[in-house]
């Protein structure tokens, strides 16, 4: 087993940040955007109008009623870059895997035996990997119990013990986790996307739209983030790239009115899936949550069992701050699952464990790269394999 070498630095206490907020006035004007594929994400100010193309959905491996959830088949749509899901996880988690290997190596650089200082250092190492404070204490105690019971003193054996404890905790916490998306049995399915600005919310919508359109679904996007400059145009560019329709209003218009027009269009024109973008920054948290609640009420009034999913998008590179954001949304919003973006860009892959332990929410999708195909359904087994590959002996 090869380790990377280096000195471990003592942790600094994590500083939690809260999402900022900003709001503007409201007025509504709705347009529909659809065009051919485009490879750009520019934020042009033009609004493109066209008619919806009629697509008949294929037989679904992803559709289900709100009480009947089916697993998304991961092989029915061939990825453009030729990678299967296991390879995506392996590649996407490379930075986290190497970083943890370095931290574990540093833990044993000046190892002189198992004492209280060792357990303190172990807790710091785990916290630096973003598994969370409480989880770090839990793992440290489990490692302590096993070392004392087995009388382990060899550094290689102890390092393997630590990795095994982490794997066991990932597996244990995910055993009852339902990370499948819920679909409507009849009529349009609505997914509402929430999260602060900059986490990759609109990009996740665009990637998910491409995924489902490629599987024969008729997809509609709703640009309900009318407050952020360029947000409408960004979603419209994704619509052009994916070849799907976008319902949009003018900047500063009423987001709930845009949602209403989108739901109306989805019902009248037999869309299979409506993906709703929302604002991530208003004057304050109360205004933001009131706006989200208003959008949800409008959707539910038109489609009683919708939205089937309210997906909170978190940026994995922000670590513990992502948990702070999540807690703020969970206070007032019925979040049903997490989309964890930019996982390939962080060296702290332990964030999934922190989300499970602290938020008790399922991670449903993860971003494992920058291409349109790199938004993947969360697979706990492949995640653990990608995170600890090469660090654990067979």
C-alpha positions in Angstrom: 0.0 0.0 0.0 1.5 3.3 -1.1 1.0 6.4 0.8 1.7 10.0 0.0 3.9 11.7 2.6 3.6 15.1 4.3 3.1 16.8 7.6 -0.4 17.2 8.8 -1.4 20.7 9.9 -3.7 21.2 12.9 -7.2 22.0 12.0 -8.8 25.4 12.4 -12.4 25.5 13.6 -14.8 25.6 10.7 -16.5 29.0 10.2 -20.1 28.6 9.1 -21.3 31.1 6.6 -24.9 31.9 5.8 -26.2 32.5 2.3 -26.5 36.2 1.4 -29.8 37.5 0.0 -31.1 40.2 -2.3 -34.4 41.0 -3.9 -35.9 43.2 -6.6 -39.4 44.2 -7.8 -41.7 41.9 -9.7 -43.6 42.1 -13.1 -44.5 39.2 -15.4 -44.1 38.5 -19.1 -43.8 34.9 -20.2 -42.0 33.6 -23.3 -41.1 30.2 -24.6 -37.6 29.3 -25.8 -36.5 26.4 -27.9 -33.7 26.0 -30.4 -31.2 23.5 -31.7 -28.1 22.4 -29.8 -25.5 24.9 -28.7 -22.2 24.4 -26.9 -22.1 27.8 -25.1 -23.4 29.0 -21.8 -23.4 32.7 -22.7 -25.7 35.1 -20.9 -27.1 36.9 -24.0 -30.0 39.2 -23.3 -32.2 38.0 -26.2 -35.3 35.9 -25.7 -35.8 33.2 -28.3 -39.4 32.0 -29.0 -40.5 28.9 -30.8 -43.0 26.1 -30.6 -42.6 22.8 -28.7 -41.6 19.7 -30.6 -43.9 16.7 -30.0 -42.1 13.8 -28.4 -43.6 10.6 -27.3 -41.9 9.1 -24.2 -40.4 5.7 -24.5 -41.2 3.0 -22.0 -39.9 4.2 -18.7 -37.4 2.7 -16.3 -37.4 6.0 -14.4 -41.1 6.8 -14.2 -43.2 5.9 -11.1 -46.0 7.2 -9.0 -45.3 9.1 -5.8 -45.7 5.8 -4.0 -43.9 3.6 -6.5 -40.2 4.5 -7.2 -38.1 2.7 -9.7 -34.3 2.7 -10.1 -32.9 4.8 -12.9 -31.3 2.5 -15.4 -27.7 3.8 -15.8 -26.9 2.1 -19.1 -29.8 3.0 -21.3 -28.2 6.2 -22.5 -24.6 6.0 -23.7 -22.4 8.7 -22.3 -20.6 10.9 -24.9 -17.2 10.5 -23.4 -17.5 6.7 -23.2 -17.1 6.3 -19.4 -19.4 4.0 -17.4 -20.6 5.1 -14.0 -17.9 3.3 -12.1 -15.2 5.0 -14.2 -16.9 8.4 -13.6 -16.8 7.9 -9.8 -13.2 6.7 -10.0 -12.2 9.8 -12.0 -14.4 12.3 -10.2 -13.2 11.3 -6.7 -9.5 11.2 -7.6 -8.7 14.4 -5.7 -10.6 13.4 -2.6 -8.9 9.9 -2.7 -5.4 11.3 -3.0 -6.1 14.0 -0.3 -7.3 11.4 2.2 -4.3 9.2 1.4 -2.0 12.2 2.2 -3.8 13.0 5.4 -3.7 9.3 6.5 0.0 9.2 5.7 0.6 12.4 7.6 -1.2 10.9 10.6 1.4 8.2 10.8 4.5 10.2 9.8 5.6 10.6 13.4 3.7 7.7 14.8 5.1 6.6 18.1 2.2 4.6 19.5 -1.5 4.8 20.2 -2.2 7.4 22.9 -4.6 10.3 23.4 -2.7 12.5 21.1 -3.1 10.0 18.3 -6.9 9.9 18.7 -6.9 13.8 18.8 -4.9 13.8 15.6 -7.2 11.2 14.0 -10.3 13.4 14.8 -8.6 16.4 13.2 -7.7 14.3 10.1 -11.3 13.2 9.7 -12.7 16.7 10.3 -10.3 18.0 7.6 -11.8 15.5 5.3 -15.2 17.1 5.9 -16.9 14.1 7.5 -18.2 16.5 10.2 -17.3 16.9 13.8 -19.8 14.5 15.3 -19.0 11.8 12.7 -15.3 12.3 13.3 -15.8 11.6 17.1 -18.0 8.6 16.3 -15.3 7.0 14.0 -12.5 7.8 16.4 -14.4 6.0 19.2 -15.0 3.0 17.0 -11.4 2.9 16.1 -10.4 3.2 19.7 -12.7 0.3 20.7 -11.3 -2.0 18.0 -7.7 -1.1 18.7 -8.1 -1.9 22.4 -10.1 -5.1 21.7 -7.8 -6.4 19.0 -4.6 -5.0 20.6 -3.5 -3.5 17.3 -0.3 -1.5 17.3 1.1 -1.7 13.8 0.6 1.5 11.8 -0.5 -0.3 8.6 -3.1 -2.3 10.4 -4.4 0.8 12.2 -4.7 2.7 8.9 -6.6 -0.2 7.4 -8.8 -0.3 10.4 -9.6 3.5 10.0 -10.5 3.0 6.4 -12.7 0.0 7.2 -14.5 2.0 9.8 -15.2 4.8 7.3 -16.5 2.3 4.7 -18.7 0.6 7.3 -20.2 3.9 8.3 -20.9 4.9 4.7 -22.5 1.6 4.1 -24.5 1.6 7.3 -25.9 5.1 6.9 -26.8 4.4 3.3 -28.6 1.0 3.9 -32.0 2.6 4.3 -31.5 5.5 2.0 -33.8 5.9 -1.0 -31.9 7.9 -3.6 -34.3 7.2 -6.5 -36.2 10.1 -8.0 -40.0 10.1 -7.7 -42.1 10.5 -10.8 -45.8 11.1 -11.4 -47.9 8.1 -12.5 -50.0 10.4 -14.7 -49.4 13.8 -16.2 -46.3 16.0 -15.9 -43.7 15.3 -13.2 -42.3 18.5 -11.6 -38.9 18.8 -10.0 -38.3 22.0 -8.0 -34.6 23.0 -7.7 -33.5 25.2 -4.7 -30.2 26.4 -3.4 -28.1 29.5 -3.1 -26.5 31.2 -6.1 -23.3 29.8 -7.4 -23.8 26.2 -6.4 -24.5 24.9 -9.9 -28.3 24.8 -9.7 -29.0 26.0 -13.3 -26.2 23.8 -14.7 -27.6 20.8 -12.9 -31.0 21.5 -14.4 -29.5 21.7 -17.9 -27.6 18.5 -17.4 -30.6 16.7 -16.0 -32.8 18.0 -18.9 -30.2 16.5 -21.4 -30.2 13.2 -19.5 -34.0 12.7 -19.6 -34.5 14.1 -23.1 -31.9 11.5 -24.2 -34.1 8.9 -22.6 -37.2 9.9 -24.7 -38.8 12.3 -22.2 -40.4 15.5 -23.3 -38.8 18.1 -21.0 -39.8 21.7 -20.2 -37.7 24.2 -18.2 -39.1 27.0 -16.1 -36.8 30.1 -15.5 -38.2 31.2 -12.1 -35.0 32.8 -11.0 -36.0 36.2 -12.3 -33.9 38.2 -9.8 -30.3 37.3 -10.6 -28.9 39.1 -13.6 -28.4 36.6 -16.5 -30.1 33.7 -14.8 -32.9 33.6 -17.4 -30.5 33.8 -20.3 -28.4 31.1 -18.8 -31.3 28.6 -18.6 -32.3 29.6 -22.1 -28.9 28.7 -23.4 -29.2 25.4 -21.7 -32.6 25.0 -23.4 -31.0 25.6 -26.8 -28.1 23.3 -26.1 -30.4 20.5 -24.9 -33.1 21.1 -27.6 -35.9 21.6 -25.0 -38.4 24.4 -24.3 -38.0 27.1 -21.7 -40.8 29.2 -20.2 -39.4 32.5 -19.0 -40.5 35.9 -17.9 -38.8 39.3 -17.9 -36.2 40.0 -15.3 -37.7 41.2 -12.0 -41.0 39.5 -12.9 -43.0 37.4 -10.5 -41.4 33.9 -10.3 -44.8 32.3 -9.3 -46.4 33.7 -12.4 -43.6 32.1 -14.5 -44.2 28.8 -12.6 -47.9 29.0 -13.4 -47.3 29.5 -17.1 -44.9 26.6 -17.1 -47.2 24.2 -15.4 -50.1 25.3 -17.6 -47.9 24.6 -20.7 -46.7 21.3 -19.3 -50.3 20.1 -18.8 -51.7 21.4 -22.1 -48.9 20.1 -24.3 -48.3 16.8 -22.5 -44.8 17.3 -21.2 -43.4 14.4 -19.2 -41.1 16.5 -17.0 -41.0 20.1 -15.8 -37.7 21.3 -14.2 -38.1 24.5 -12.2 -35.2 26.9 -11.5 -35.6 29.2 -8.5 -33.8 32.2 -7.0 -31.1 31.6 -4.5 -30.6 35.1 -3.2 -33.3 37.6 -2.1 -33.3 40.4 0.5 -33.3 38.0 3.3 -34.0 34.4 4.2 -37.6 35.1 5.0 -38.2 36.7 1.5 -36.4 33.8 -0.2 -38.4 31.1 1.6 -41.7 33.0 1.1 -41.0 33.1 -2.6 -40.2 29.4 -2.8 -43.4 28.6 -0.8 -45.4 30.8 -3.2 -44.0 28.9 -6.2 -44.8 25.5 -4.6 -48.4 26.6 -3.8 -48.9 27.6 -7.5 -47.5 24.3 -8.7 -49.6 22.2 -6.2 -52.8 24.1 -7.1 -52.4 23.0 -10.7 -51.0 19.6 -10.1 -52.0 18.4 -6.6 -49.2 15.9 -6.0 -46.5 18.1 -7.4 -43.7 18.9 -7.0 -42.7 15.3 -6.8 -39.2 16.3 -5.8 -37.7 19.4 -4.2 -34.0 19.0 -4.8 -31.5 21.1 -2.8 -28.4 21.8 -4.8 -25.2 22.0 -2.8 -21.6 22.8 -3.8 -19.4 20.1 -2.4 -16.3 22.4 -2.6 -17.8 24.6 0.1 -17.6 21.8 2.7 -19.3 22.5 6.0 -20.7 25.8 4.6 -22.9 23.6 2.4 -24.4 22.1 5.5 -25.1 25.5 6.9 -27.0 26.4 3.7 -28.9 23.1 3.8 -30.0 23.7 7.3 -31.4 27.1 6.4 -33.5 25.7 3.6 -34.6 22.7 5.7 -36.1 25.1 8.3 -38.8 26.2 5.9 -38.7 24.0 2.8 -39.7 20.4 2.4 -36.5 19.2 0.7 -36.7 15.6 -0.6 -33.2 15.1 -1.7 -29.7 16.5 -2.4 -27.8 17.2 -5.7 -24.1 17.5 -4.8 -22.2 19.3 -7.5 -18.5 19.8 -8.2 -17.5 16.6 -6.4 -14.6 16.2 -8.8 -13.3 19.7 -7.7 -13.0 19.0 -4.0 -10.4 17.2 -1.9 -13.0 16.6 0.8 -15.2 13.8 -0.3 -16.3 13.1 3.2 -19.1 15.7 2.7 -21.5 12.9 1.7 -21.1 11.3 5.1 -21.7 14.6 6.9 -24.9 15.2 4.8 -26.2 11.7 5.8 -25.4 12.0 9.5 -26.4 15.6 10.0 -29.2 16.2 7.5 -30.7 12.7 7.2 -31.3 13.4 3.5 -30.6 11.2 0.5 -28.0 12.4 -2.0 -29.8 11.7 -5.3 -27.4 13.0 -7.9 -23.7 14.0 -7.9 -21.7 16.1 -10.3 -18.5 14.2 -11.2 -17.2 16.4 -14.0 -17.8 19.3 -16.3 -19.4 17.7 -19.3 -23.1 17.4 -19.8 -23.0 13.6 -19.0 -21.2 14.1 -15.7 -24.3 14.5 -13.5 -24.9 10.9 -12.3 -27.4 9.2 -10.0 -25.8 8.7 -6.6 -24.5 5.2 -6.1 -23.3 4.5 -2.6 -21.2 1.5 -3.5 -19.4 3.2 -6.4 -18.9 6.3 -4.2 -17.2 4.3 -1.5 -15.1 2.4 -4.1 -14.1 5.7 -5.8 -13.2 7.3 -2.5 -11.2 4.5 -1.0 -9.8 2.7 -4.0 -6.2 1.9 -3.4 -6.4 2.8 0.3 -7.9 -0.4 1.4 -6.3 -3.9 1.1 -8.4 -6.7 -0.3 
